Amino acid sequence: MAVTDGSGSDAASRVTVSAPGLVVVTGADGFAGRAVCAHVRAAGVPFRGLVRTLTTATVARPDFFSVGDLTSAAEGQLSNVLRGAHTVVHLAGRVHRMGDAVADPLAEFRAVNAGATERLALAAAAAGVSHFVFASSVKVNGESTPRDKPFCESDPPDPHDDYAASKWEAECVLADVARETSMPVTILRLPLMYGPGVKGNLARLARAIDRGVPLPFASIDNRRSLLGVGNFASALDAVLAAPAPAPRTATTYLLSDNRPVSTPELARALAAALGTRVRLVPLPLPMLRVACACAGKSAAFERLASSLVVDASAFRTAFGWTPPRAAAEEWADMARAWREAQARPL
C-alpha cells in the first residue's frame, strides 16, 4: 500500500514495521515527524502523533493529539497521552532559526531540547514505556571532519553552538533518566536531512537553483554525510522491530545515507530532481571565504566548504540495516513536494 496523503515518502510501504506495541511520536507535524507518521500509518502500526496544536491537516486525524508546549504541559496530560505506549520516538525540539530574536538563545534551546526532553522521558518511564528513542544531532560531535576521518560514536563530544550544546545536554539527561528509572534510551545523532517538506537552507538552495542564480560552489571539494527522510523512517523501523535494549542503558548511534556528497554534487543532484541545470561558478575558496565573512556569513562558508562525514557502521551492524532508498529517489520526492508547495496560492 502506497502513501497517498502527501505527508511523507512513498517509501513508507517498502519495509514492514513490526513494532511490539503502541508508538508515540512527538513533533508529529514537523518535517521528520510527518514522514515517520506516514510510514508507520501505512504499515498499520498503532501510534499517537503528538503536536503542539492541531491544524487543518491534523484535526481530523484520530491518531494526532495536541499537547501544547512540552516544557509546560501538565503532568496529567503527559501521563494521559503516554498511557499504553511501548516506545516513544522524540522528534520535537527547537532548531536554529534565521533571524532569531530571542534574548537568550541558549536558555531557550536548553529549556526545549534538554528540559522538555527530561520531563517527557520521566513521564514515559512513569507510564511504563519500554523504550525511549531520541533524535539528536551530529553537531554534538562537532562541525567538521577531515575527509578521511569520519565521526564515530566514541569520539568526544565537541558542540560548537547553543543548539548542539542543548542536544548534548539532552543526551546526558537521558542517560541519567535511563540509569535512574531502568527505561532504556536509544540516541540517534542525525546529519542534515532532506526530503519532502524540508525547509531552511535546502529550500533556499532549491529556490536559487530554480531561478538560475549562479552559485560559487564549483571549486569546493568536500564530503558531507546526509540522510534522506525516507531512510530515517526505515532506520526507525529497525529500531522499533528490535528487542528493547537492556534496562538502564543509553546507547548512541550515528546515521547517514550510503555515501557522502560534495556541495557541488548536492547542488547538481537537486537541480536534476528539479528538471533544470545548476550554474556553478568556480570562485577560489579564499575569495569565497572573504565574501562570506564580509556578508557576516562565515558560519555558512564553513558548512558549504568543510567536510562532515559520519561512520554509521555501528547502527547498520547492530540493527542489520542498509539505507533502502537511493539519494536520487529522495531528491525527486523533495523536488516534487517543493514544486507543489510553490504552486499553491498564498
C-alpha positions as CSV (number, residue, x, y, z in Angstrom):
1,M,0.0,0.0,0.0
2,A,1.5,3.3,-1.0
3,V,1.3,6.5,1.0
4,T,-1.1,8.9,-0.8
5,D,-1.7,11.6,1.8
6,G,1.3,13.7,0.8
7,S,2.7,13.7,4.3
8,G,5.8,11.5,3.6
9,S,7.7,9.5,1.1
10,D,6.1,6.6,-0.7
11,A,8.9,4.5,0.7
12,A,6.6,4.1,3.8
13,S,5.2,0.9,2.3
14,R,8.5,-0.7,1.3
15,V,9.5,-2.0,4.7
16,T,7.2,-3.9,7.0
17,V,7.3,-2.4,10.5
18,S,6.9,-4.9,13.3
19,A,6.8,-2.7,16.4
20,P,5.8,-4.6,19.5
21,G,3.2,-2.1,20.6
22,L,1.9,1.5,20.5
23,V,4.4,4.1,19.3
24,V,4.2,7.7,20.4
25,V,5.8,10.2,18.1
26,T,6.5,13.8,19.2
27,G,6.9,16.6,16.7
28,A,4.5,14.6,14.5
29,D,3.7,17.5,12.3
30,G,7.3,18.5,11.7
31,F,9.5,17.7,8.7
32,A,10.7,14.3,10.0
33,G,7.6,13.6,12.1
34,R,5.3,13.8,9.0
35,A,7.4,11.2,7.2
36,V,7.6,8.9,10.2
37,C,3.9,9.0,11.0
38,A,3.0,8.4,7.3
39,H,5.4,5.5,7.3
40,V,4.1,3.8,10.4
41,R,0.5,4.5,9.4
42,A,1.0,2.8,6.1
43,A,2.5,-0.2,7.8
44,G,-0.5,-0.5,10.2
45,V,1.5,0.2,13.4
46,P,-0.6,1.8,16.2
47,F,0.7,5.2,17.0
48,R,-0.1,8.6,18.6
49,G,1.3,11.7,17.0
50,L,1.8,14.5,19.5
51,V,1.7,18.1,18.2
52,R,1.7,21.5,19.9
53,T,-1.6,22.4,18.3
54,L,-4.0,20.7,15.9
55,T,-4.2,22.2,12.4
56,T,-6.4,21.7,9.5
57,A,-4.1,18.9,8.4
58,T,-4.2,17.1,11.7
59,V,-7.5,18.0,13.4
60,A,-9.5,15.3,11.6
61,R,-7.0,12.5,12.3
62,P,-7.8,10.4,15.4
63,D,-4.2,9.5,15.9
64,F,-3.0,13.1,16.5
65,F,-3.1,14.7,19.9
66,S,-2.4,18.3,20.9
67,V,-0.2,18.6,24.0
68,G,0.8,22.3,23.8
69,D,4.3,23.2,24.9
70,L,6.2,20.2,26.3
71,T,8.1,22.4,28.6
72,S,4.9,23.3,30.5
73,A,2.4,20.6,29.6
74,A,0.6,19.3,32.8
75,E,1.9,16.1,34.2
76,G,-1.5,14.5,34.0
77,Q,-1.7,15.4,30.3
78,L,1.6,13.8,29.6
79,S,0.6,10.7,31.5
80,N,-2.6,10.5,29.5
81,V,-1.0,10.7,26.0
82,L,1.7,8.2,27.0
83,R,-0.7,5.7,28.5
84,G,-0.2,2.2,27.0
85,A,2.8,3.2,24.9
86,H,5.6,0.8,24.3
87,T,8.0,3.2,22.6
88,V,8.4,6.9,22.5
89,V,10.1,8.5,19.4
90,H,11.0,12.0,20.5
91,L,11.5,14.2,17.4
92,A,10.2,17.6,18.7
93,G,12.8,20.2,19.5
94,R,14.0,23.7,18.9
95,V,16.2,24.2,15.9
96,H,18.3,27.2,14.8
97,R,16.2,29.8,13.0
98,M,17.4,32.6,10.7
99,G,16.9,36.0,12.4
100,D,16.0,34.5,15.7
101,A,15.3,37.5,18.0
102,V,15.2,35.6,21.3
103,A,17.0,37.4,24.0
104,D,18.8,34.4,25.5
105,P,19.0,31.7,22.8
106,L,21.0,29.2,24.9
107,A,18.3,29.3,27.7
108,E,15.6,28.7,25.1
109,F,17.5,25.8,23.5
110,R,18.1,24.3,26.9
111,A,14.5,24.6,28.0
112,V,13.1,22.9,24.9
113,N,15.8,20.5,23.9
114,A,17.0,19.4,27.3
115,G,14.4,20.4,29.9
116,A,11.3,19.3,27.9
117,T,13.1,16.1,26.9
118,E,13.8,15.3,30.6
119,R,10.1,15.9,31.5
120,L,8.9,13.7,28.7
121,A,11.3,10.9,29.5
122,L,10.4,10.9,33.2
123,A,6.7,10.8,32.3
124,A,7.4,8.0,29.8
125,A,9.2,6.0,32.4
126,A,6.4,6.6,34.9
127,A,3.9,5.4,32.3
128,G,5.8,2.1,31.8
129,V,7.2,2.9,28.4
130,S,9.7,0.2,27.4
131,H,12.0,2.2,25.1
132,F,12.7,5.9,24.5
133,V,14.2,6.9,21.2
134,F,15.7,10.4,20.9
135,A,16.6,12.3,17.7
136,S,19.8,14.2,18.4
137,S,22.3,15.8,16.1
138,V,25.7,15.0,14.6
139,K,26.5,18.6,15.6
140,V,27.1,17.1,19.1
141,N,30.3,15.6,17.7
142,G,31.4,18.9,16.0
143,E,31.1,21.0,12.9
144,S,33.6,19.3,10.6
145,T,35.8,16.3,9.9
146,P,38.8,15.5,7.8
147,R,37.6,13.9,4.6
148,D,39.2,10.6,5.5
149,K,38.4,10.5,9.3
150,P,34.6,10.4,9.9
151,F,32.9,10.9,13.2
152,C,32.1,7.8,15.2
153,E,30.2,7.3,18.4
154,S,33.4,7.0,20.6
155,D,34.6,10.5,19.6
156,P,34.5,13.1,22.4
157,P,31.5,15.5,22.1
158,D,32.5,18.9,20.7
159,P,29.4,21.0,20.3
160,H,30.1,24.5,18.9
161,D,26.8,26.3,19.2
162,D,23.8,26.7,21.5
163,Y,21.7,24.2,19.6
164,A,24.4,21.5,19.7
165,A,25.1,22.1,23.3
166,S,21.5,21.7,24.2
167,K,21.3,18.4,22.3
168,W,24.4,17.1,24.2
169,E,22.8,18.2,27.5
170,A,19.7,16.3,26.5
171,E,21.7,13.2,25.8
172,C,23.3,13.4,29.2
173,V,19.9,14.0,30.9
174,L,18.5,10.9,29.1
175,A,21.5,8.8,30.3
176,D,20.6,9.8,33.9
177,V,17.0,9.0,33.4
178,A,17.8,5.6,32.0
179,R,20.0,4.8,34.9
180,E,17.5,6.1,37.5
181,T,14.3,4.5,36.0
182,S,15.6,1.5,34.1
183,M,13.9,2.7,30.9
184,P,16.5,2.2,28.1
185,V,17.2,5.0,25.7
186,T,18.5,5.0,22.1
187,I,20.0,8.2,20.8
188,L,20.3,8.8,17.1
189,R,22.7,11.5,16.0
190,L,21.4,12.8,12.7
191,P,23.2,14.7,9.9
192,L,21.4,17.2,7.6
193,M,18.2,15.5,6.5
194,Y,16.4,16.1,3.2
195,G,13.2,15.1,1.6
196,P,9.6,16.3,1.0
197,G,8.7,19.4,3.0
198,V,12.3,20.2,4.1
199,K,12.8,23.9,4.9
200,G,15.8,26.0,5.8
201,N,19.0,26.0,3.7
202,L,18.0,23.3,1.3
203,A,14.7,25.0,0.5
204,R,16.6,28.2,-0.2
205,L,19.1,26.3,-2.3
206,A,16.2,24.8,-4.4
207,R,14.8,28.3,-4.9
208,A,18.1,29.7,-6.0
209,I,18.7,26.8,-8.5
210,D,15.2,27.1,-9.9
211,R,15.7,30.8,-10.5
212,G,19.0,30.2,-12.3
213,V,21.1,32.1,-9.7
214,P,24.8,31.5,-10.2
215,L,26.3,29.6,-7.2
216,P,30.0,30.0,-6.4
217,F,30.5,26.3,-5.4
218,A,32.4,24.8,-8.3
219,S,35.8,24.9,-6.5
220,I,34.6,23.3,-3.4
221,D,35.9,19.7,-2.9
222,N,34.4,18.4,0.3
223,R,32.3,15.5,1.6
224,R,29.1,15.8,3.6
225,S,27.1,13.0,5.1
226,L,23.3,13.4,4.6
227,L,20.2,11.4,5.5
228,G,17.1,11.1,3.4
229,V,13.9,11.3,5.5
230,G,12.7,8.1,3.9
231,N,15.9,6.4,5.0
232,F,15.5,7.8,8.5
233,A,12.0,6.3,8.7
234,S,13.4,3.0,7.6
235,A,16.1,3.2,10.3
236,L,13.4,3.7,12.9
237,D,11.7,0.6,11.5
238,A,14.8,-1.3,12.5
239,V,14.9,0.2,16.0
240,L,11.2,-0.4,16.6
241,A,11.4,-4.0,15.4
242,A,14.4,-4.9,17.5
243,P,14.0,-6.1,21.1
244,A,14.2,-3.2,23.6
245,P,17.8,-2.6,24.8
246,A,18.9,-3.7,28.2
247,P,17.4,-1.7,31.1
248,R,19.3,1.3,32.4
249,T,21.3,1.8,29.2
250,A,21.6,4.8,26.9
251,T,23.1,3.8,23.5
252,T,24.2,6.3,20.9
253,Y,24.3,5.7,17.1
254,L,25.2,7.8,14.1
255,L,23.1,7.6,11.0
256,S,23.6,8.5,7.3
257,D,22.8,7.6,3.7
258,N,25.1,5.2,1.9
259,R,27.7,7.7,0.8
260,P,28.7,11.4,1.5
261,V,28.4,14.0,-1.3
262,S,30.3,17.2,-2.1
263,T,28.5,20.6,-2.1
264,P,28.6,20.7,-5.9
265,E,27.3,17.2,-6.1
266,L,24.4,18.1,-3.8
267,A,23.6,21.1,-6.0
268,R,23.7,19.1,-9.2
269,A,21.5,16.3,-7.7
270,L,18.9,18.8,-6.6
271,A,19.0,20.5,-9.9
272,A,18.4,17.2,-11.7
273,A,15.5,16.5,-9.5
274,L,14.0,19.9,-10.3
275,G,14.5,19.2,-14.0
276,T,16.9,22.0,-14.5
277,R,20.7,22.7,-14.6
278,V,22.6,24.5,-11.9
279,R,25.0,27.3,-12.7
280,L,28.2,26.6,-10.7
281,V,30.8,29.3,-10.7
282,P,34.5,28.4,-9.9
283,L,35.2,31.0,-7.3
284,P,38.5,30.3,-5.5
285,L,37.9,29.3,-1.9
286,P,39.9,32.2,-0.3
287,M,37.7,34.7,-2.2
288,L,34.5,32.8,-1.2
289,R,35.6,32.8,2.4
290,V,36.3,36.6,2.4
291,A,33.0,37.3,0.6
292,C,31.1,35.3,3.2
293,A,32.9,37.0,6.0
294,C,32.1,40.4,4.6
295,A,28.4,39.4,4.5
296,G,28.5,38.1,8.0
297,K,28.2,34.5,6.8
298,S,31.4,32.9,8.0
299,A,29.4,30.0,9.5
300,A,27.6,29.5,6.2
301,F,31.0,29.2,4.4
302,E,32.2,26.5,6.8
303,R,29.0,24.5,6.2
304,L,29.4,24.9,2.5
305,A,33.2,24.2,2.2
306,S,34.1,21.9,5.0
307,S,33.6,18.2,5.2
308,L,31.4,16.4,7.8
309,V,31.4,12.7,7.4
310,V,30.0,10.1,9.8
311,D,30.6,6.4,10.2
312,A,27.2,4.8,10.5
313,S,28.5,1.2,10.6
314,A,27.7,0.6,14.2
315,F,24.0,1.2,13.7
316,R,24.0,-0.9,10.5
317,T,25.7,-3.8,12.2
318,A,23.5,-3.6,15.4
319,F,20.2,-3.5,13.5
320,G,21.1,-5.3,10.2
321,W,20.1,-2.1,8.4
322,T,21.0,-0.7,5.0
323,P,19.5,2.5,3.6
324,P,16.8,1.3,1.2
325,R,16.3,4.4,-0.8
326,A,18.8,5.8,-3.3
327,A,19.6,9.5,-2.9
328,A,18.1,10.3,-6.3
329,E,14.7,9.0,-5.1
330,E,14.8,11.2,-2.1
331,W,15.8,14.2,-4.1
332,A,13.0,13.5,-6.6
333,D,10.4,13.4,-3.8
334,M,11.8,16.6,-2.3
335,A,11.7,18.4,-5.6
336,R,8.1,17.3,-6.4
337,A,6.9,18.4,-3.0
338,W,8.8,21.7,-3.4
339,R,7.2,22.3,-6.8
340,E,3.7,21.6,-5.4
341,A,4.3,24.0,-2.5
342,Q,5.4,26.7,-4.9
343,A,2.2,26.2,-7.0
344,R,-0.1,26.6,-4.0
345,P,-1.8,30.0,-3.7
346,L,-0.6,32.2,-0.8
